[in-house]
Amino acid sequence: HQDGVLKARDTYEIMRAEDVGWTANKIVLGKLSGRNAFKQRLQELGVQLESEAEINAAFARFKELADQKAEIFDEDIMAIVSDEEQEHANEHYRFISLSQRS
């Protein structure tokens, strides 16, 4: 349903939220939300991840959190993305292996 609303809103909604006084019609994100709804919310929040791998990693963390919470808020998404960016920022040096000889 969320994906359908994002692709063709008039398929599922007979009127616009703005027509009845709402300033916005936000889709509630939860455990059944798909990748497209997640990407749309990132775009609404002004977040641009550099690669599909980053989007996939952030979406995987989103799904993990969504399994624990009924509704995911914008602050949750920003925390997920912030953590994801921090992980990539810390990858200047990566410890791969250690060997010891005696």
ZAVEX-932542 format. One record per residue: x, y, z of N, C-alpha, C in turn; residue in three letters. Coordinates in Angstrom, 1 decimal. Layout:
<rs>
<r <X, Y, Z>, <X, Y, Z>, <X, Y, Z>, ALA>
...
</rs>
This chain:
<rs>
<r <0.8, -1.2, 0.0>, <0.0, 0.0, 0.0>, <0.9, 1.3, 0.0>, HIS>
<r <1.9, 1.3, 0.9>, <2.8, 2.5, 0.9>, <3.4, 2.7, -0.4>, GLN>
<r <3.9, 1.7, -1.0>, <4.6, 1.8, -2.3>, <3.6, 2.3, -3.4>, ASP>
<r <2.4, 1.8, -3.3>, <1.4, 2.3, -4.3>, <1.1, 3.8, -4.1>, GLY>
<r <1.0, 4.2, -2.9>, <0.7, 5.6, -2.6>, <1.8, 6.5, -3.1>, VAL>
<r <3.1, 6.0, -2.9>, <4.2, 6.8, -3.4>, <4.2, 6.9, -4.9>, LEU>
<r <3.9, 5.8, -5.6>, <3.9, 5.8, -7.0>, <2.7, 6.5, -7.7>, LYS>
<r <1.5, 6.2, -7.2>, <0.3, 6.8, -7.7>, <-0.7, 7.1, -6.6>, ALA>
<r <-0.6, 8.2, -6.0>, <-1.3, 8.5, -4.8>, <-2.8, 8.4, -5.0>, ARG>
<r <-3.3, 8.8, -6.2>, <-4.8, 8.8, -6.4>, <-5.4, 7.4, -6.5>, ASP>
<r <-4.5, 6.4, -6.6>, <-5.0, 5.0, -6.7>, <-5.6, 4.6, -5.4>, THR>
<r <-5.0, 5.1, -4.3>, <-5.5, 4.7, -2.9>, <-6.2, 5.8, -2.1>, TYR>
<r <-6.0, 7.0, -2.5>, <-6.5, 8.1, -1.7>, <-7.5, 8.9, -2.6>, GLU>
<r <-8.7, 9.1, -2.2>, <-9.7, 9.8, -3.0>, <-9.6, 11.3, -2.9>, ILE>
<r <-8.9, 11.8, -1.9>, <-8.6, 13.2, -1.8>, <-7.2, 13.5, -1.2>, MET>
<r <-6.8, 14.7, -1.4>, <-5.5, 15.1, -0.8>, <-5.6, 15.6, 0.6>, ARG>
<r <-4.6, 15.3, 1.4>, <-4.7, 15.7, 2.8>, <-4.8, 17.3, 2.9>, ALA>
<r <-4.1, 17.9, 2.0>, <-4.1, 19.4, 2.0>, <-5.6, 20.0, 1.7>, GLU>
<r <-6.4, 19.2, 1.0>, <-7.7, 19.6, 0.7>, <-8.6, 19.7, 1.9>, ASP>
<r <-8.3, 18.9, 3.0>, <-9.1, 18.9, 4.2>, <-8.4, 19.5, 5.4>, VAL>
<r <-7.4, 20.3, 5.1>, <-6.8, 21.1, 6.1>, <-5.5, 20.6, 6.7>, GLY>
<r <-5.1, 19.4, 6.3>, <-3.8, 18.9, 6.8>, <-2.7, 19.5, 6.1>, TRP>
<r <-1.6, 19.8, 6.8>, <-0.5, 20.4, 6.1>, <0.4, 19.4, 5.4>, THR>
<r <0.3, 18.2, 5.8>, <1.1, 17.1, 5.2>, <0.5, 15.8, 5.4>, ALA>
<r <0.8, 14.9, 4.6>, <0.3, 13.5, 4.7>, <1.5, 12.6, 4.8>, ASN>
<r <2.0, 12.3, 6.0>, <3.2, 11.5, 6.2>, <2.8, 10.0, 6.3>, LYS>
<r <3.6, 9.2, 5.6>, <3.4, 7.8, 5.7>, <4.1, 7.3, 7.0>, ILE>
<r <3.4, 6.5, 7.8>, <4.0, 6.0, 9.0>, <4.9, 4.8, 8.6>, VAL>
<r <6.1, 4.9, 9.1>, <7.0, 3.8, 8.8>, <7.1, 2.8, 9.9>, LEU>
<r <7.0, 1.5, 9.6>, <7.1, 0.4, 10.6>, <7.7, -0.8, 10.0>, GLY>
<r <7.5, -1.9, 10.6>, <8.1, -3.2, 10.2>, <7.6, -3.7, 8.8>, LYS>
<r <6.5, -3.3, 8.4>, <6.0, -3.7, 7.1>, <6.4, -2.7, 5.9>, LEU>
<r <7.0, -1.6, 6.3>, <7.4, -0.6, 5.3>, <8.6, -1.2, 4.4>, SER>
<r <8.5, -0.8, 3.2>, <9.5, -1.3, 2.2>, <10.6, -0.3, 2.0>, GLY>
<r <11.5, -0.7, 1.2>, <12.7, 0.0, 0.8>, <12.4, 1.4, 0.2>, ARG>
<r <11.3, 1.4, -0.7>, <11.0, 2.6, -1.4>, <10.4, 3.6, -0.4>, ASN>
<r <9.6, 3.2, 0.6>, <9.1, 4.2, 1.6>, <10.3, 4.7, 2.4>, ALA>
<r <11.2, 3.9, 2.7>, <12.4, 4.3, 3.5>, <13.2, 5.3, 2.7>, PHE>
<r <13.5, 5.0, 1.4>, <14.2, 5.9, 0.6>, <13.5, 7.3, 0.4>, LYS>
<r <12.2, 7.2, 0.3>, <11.4, 8.4, 0.2>, <11.5, 9.3, 1.5>, GLN>
<r <11.5, 8.7, 2.6>, <11.6, 9.4, 3.9>, <13.0, 10.0, 4.0>, ARG>
<r <14.0, 9.3, 3.6>, <15.4, 9.8, 3.6>, <15.4, 11.1, 2.7>, LEU>
<r <14.8, 11.0, 1.6>, <14.8, 12.2, 0.7>, <14.0, 13.4, 1.3>, GLN>
<r <12.9, 13.1, 2.0>, <12.1, 14.1, 2.6>, <13.0, 14.8, 3.7>, GLU>
<r <13.8, 14.0, 4.4>, <14.6, 14.5, 5.5>, <15.9, 15.2, 5.0>, LEU>
<r <16.1, 15.2, 3.6>, <17.3, 15.8, 3.1>, <18.6, 15.0, 3.2>, GLY>
<r <18.4, 13.7, 3.4>, <19.6, 12.8, 3.6>, <19.9, 12.1, 2.3>, VAL>
<r <21.2, 12.2, 1.9>, <21.6, 11.6, 0.7>, <22.8, 10.7, 1.0>, GLN>
<r <22.5, 9.4, 0.9>, <23.6, 8.4, 1.1>, <24.3, 8.2, -0.2>, LEU>
<r <25.6, 8.0, -0.2>, <26.5, 8.0, -1.4>, <26.3, 6.8, -2.3>, GLU>
<r <26.0, 5.7, -1.7>, <25.9, 4.5, -2.6>, <24.8, 3.6, -2.2>, SER>
<r <24.5, 2.7, -3.1>, <23.4, 1.7, -2.8>, <23.8, 0.8, -1.6>, GLU>
<r <25.1, 0.6, -1.5>, <25.5, -0.2, -0.3>, <25.2, 0.5, 1.0>, ALA>
<r <25.3, 1.8, 1.0>, <25.0, 2.6, 2.3>, <23.5, 2.5, 2.5>, GLU>
<r <22.7, 2.7, 1.4>, <21.3, 2.6, 1.5>, <20.8, 1.3, 2.0>, ILE>
<r <21.4, 0.2, 1.5>, <21.1, -1.1, 1.9>, <21.4, -1.4, 3.4>, ASN>
<r <22.6, -0.9, 3.8>, <23.0, -1.1, 5.2>, <22.1, -0.3, 6.1>, ALA>
<r <21.7, 0.9, 5.8>, <20.8, 1.7, 6.6>, <19.4, 1.1, 6.6>, ALA>
<r <19.0, 0.6, 5.5>, <17.7, -0.1, 5.4>, <17.6, -1.3, 6.3>, PHE>
<r <18.7, -2.1, 6.3>, <18.8, -3.3, 7.2>, <18.7, -2.9, 8.6>, ALA>
<r <19.4, -1.8, 9.0>, <19.3, -1.4, 10.4>, <17.9, -0.9, 10.7>, ARG>
<r <17.3, -0.2, 9.7>, <15.9, 0.3, 9.9>, <15.0, -0.9, 10.2>, PHE>
<r <15.1, -2.0, 9.4>, <14.3, -3.2, 9.6>, <14.5, -3.8, 10.9>, LYS>
<r <15.7, -3.9, 11.4>, <16.0, -4.4, 12.7>, <15.3, -3.6, 13.8>, GLU>
<r <15.4, -2.3, 13.7>, <14.7, -1.4, 14.7>, <13.2, -1.6, 14.6>, LEU>
<r <12.7, -1.7, 13.3>, <11.2, -1.8, 13.1>, <10.7, -3.1, 13.7>, ALA>
<r <11.5, -4.1, 13.8>, <11.0, -5.3, 14.4>, <10.8, -5.1, 15.9>, ASP>
<r <11.5, -4.1, 16.5>, <11.4, -3.9, 17.9>, <10.4, -2.8, 18.3>, GLN>
<r <10.1, -1.9, 17.4>, <9.2, -0.7, 17.7>, <8.1, -0.8, 16.7>, LYS>
<r <6.9, -0.2, 17.2>, <5.7, -0.2, 16.3>, <5.9, 0.9, 15.2>, ALA>
<r <6.4, 2.0, 15.6>, <6.5, 3.1, 14.6>, <7.9, 3.7, 14.7>, GLU>
<r <8.5, 3.9, 13.5>, <9.8, 4.5, 13.4>, <9.7, 6.0, 13.1>, ILE>
<r <10.3, 6.8, 14.0>, <10.2, 8.3, 13.8>, <11.3, 8.8, 13.0>, PHE>
<r <11.2, 10.1, 12.6>, <12.3, 10.7, 11.8>, <13.6, 10.7, 12.6>, ASP>
<r <13.5, 10.9, 13.9>, <14.7, 10.9, 14.8>, <15.4, 9.6, 14.8>, GLU>
<r <14.6, 8.5, 14.7>, <15.2, 7.2, 14.6>, <16.0, 7.0, 13.3>, ASP>
<r <15.4, 7.5, 12.2>, <16.0, 7.4, 10.9>, <17.3, 8.2, 10.9>, ILE>
<r <17.3, 9.4, 11.5>, <18.5, 10.3, 11.5>, <19.6, 9.6, 12.3>, MET>
<r <19.2, 8.9, 13.4>, <20.2, 8.2, 14.2>, <20.8, 7.0, 13.5>, ALA>
<r <19.9, 6.3, 12.7>, <20.4, 5.2, 11.9>, <21.4, 5.7, 10.9>, ILE>
<r <21.1, 6.8, 10.2>, <21.9, 7.3, 9.1>, <23.2, 7.9, 9.7>, VAL>
<r <23.1, 8.6, 10.9>, <24.2, 9.1, 11.5>, <25.2, 8.0, 11.9>, SER>
<r <24.7, 6.9, 12.5>, <25.5, 5.8, 12.9>, <26.2, 5.2, 11.6>, ASP>
<r <25.4, 5.1, 10.5>, <26.0, 4.5, 9.3>, <27.1, 5.4, 8.8>, GLU>
<r <26.9, 6.7, 8.8>, <27.9, 7.6, 8.3>, <29.2, 7.6, 9.2>, GLU>
<r <28.9, 7.5, 10.5>, <30.1, 7.4, 11.4>, <30.9, 6.1, 11.2>, GLN>
<r <30.2, 5.0, 10.9>, <30.9, 3.8, 10.6>, <31.8, 3.9, 9.4>, GLU>
<r <31.3, 4.6, 8.4>, <32.1, 4.8, 7.2>, <33.2, 5.8, 7.4>, HIS>
<r <33.0, 6.8, 8.2>, <34.0, 7.8, 8.5>, <35.2, 7.2, 9.3>, ALA>
<r <34.9, 6.2, 10.1>, <35.9, 5.5, 10.9>, <36.7, 4.4, 10.1>, ASN>
<r <36.4, 4.3, 8.8>, <37.0, 3.2, 8.0>, <38.3, 3.7, 7.3>, GLU>
<r <39.0, 4.7, 7.8>, <40.2, 5.1, 7.2>, <41.3, 4.0, 7.3>, HIS>
<r <41.2, 3.4, 8.5>, <42.1, 2.3, 8.8>, <41.3, 1.1, 9.3>, TYR>
<r <41.5, 0.0, 8.8>, <40.8, -1.2, 9.2>, <41.8, -2.3, 9.6>, ARG>
<r <41.6, -2.8, 10.8>, <42.4, -3.9, 11.3>, <41.9, -5.2, 10.6>, PHE>
<r <42.7, -5.9, 9.8>, <42.2, -7.0, 9.1>, <42.7, -8.3, 9.7>, ILE>
<r <44.0, -8.4, 10.1>, <44.4, -9.6, 10.7>, <45.6, -9.4, 11.6>, SER>
<r <45.9, -10.4, 12.4>, <47.1, -10.3, 13.3>, <47.7, -11.7, 13.3>, LEU>
<r <49.0, -11.7, 13.1>, <49.7, -13.0, 13.3>, <50.9, -12.8, 14.2>, SER>
<r <51.2, -13.9, 15.0>, <52.2, -13.8, 15.9>, <53.2, -15.0, 15.7>, GLN>
<r <54.4, -14.7, 15.7>, <55.4, -15.8, 15.5>, <56.4, -15.8, 16.7>, ARG>
<r <56.8, -17.0, 17.1>, <57.7, -17.1, 18.2>, <58.9, -17.9, 17.8>, SER>
</rs>
